[in-house]
């Protein structure tokens, strides 16, 4: 699609769009969804989520399977490492939030860890049910729960924690 503008004395006085008959129409639902959800932020969040998940899984494996600590306790320790890592990565790389005023930063950290407590609850319940009670493999359960946790954490981060529009008001 091209734009035709008429400019007189450095000022645009009329603009209209000219459609090229040969250009494909981009009205497909899939294309619209792709454009809405696949962008720098979602891609970097996915990468950060994978890295955070690796921190979580490796820490959990070392503590639960190598040091033979109870799975629920190992999960809480792994959560502390992973959430600390995730805060730094999300704050500076994914959402470009940076460091604000001291009280705002403390508020953001509390929101971040508080929201992550919800997903810790999801993980703990999943481990209790599937590992402790049903005796599934703890690493398979952790990996499955990681998918749910990444999605829920993105929603919290985007809408509640690193919301620039809300912070600027």
Protein Blocks (a to p, Z undefined) as FASTA:
>chain_A
ZZddddeehiafbdcddddfklccdfbfklmmmmmmmcfklmmmmmmmmmmmmmmmmmmm
mmmmmnopafklmmmmmmmmmmmmmmmmmmmmmnonopadfklmmmmmmmmmmmmmmmmm
mmmmmmmmmmmmnopafklmmmmmmmmmmmmmmmmmmmmmmmmklmmZZ
